Amino acid sequence: MWISMEQYEESGMKNTVTITLNGFQEEVAQGSTVSSLIKYFQELDKDLIVEHNGRFVYPGEYPRTVVDDGDRLEFINPNFGG
């Protein structure tokens, strides 16, 4: 069972994993999903592309895709410039 980042922060739990998000190491709650991380990091781009350990993640899989210690996650915003 996963909890939201807000619930994790309020709980004072110490169970975290370290992931690489867009090239930066981040400590996140153990059991975090792509959906919860998108919300936590305020990725608001409706056209967001997500890559998890080098593989494309379909938006329908965001709630079921759980990150583990050492995972690499990329949030790609394709709509820039103009």
Secondary structure, 3 states (H helix, E strand, C coil): CCCCHHHHHHHCCCCEEEEEECCEEEEEECCCEHHHHHHHCCCCCCCCEEEECCEEECHHHHHHCECCCCCEEEEECCCCCC
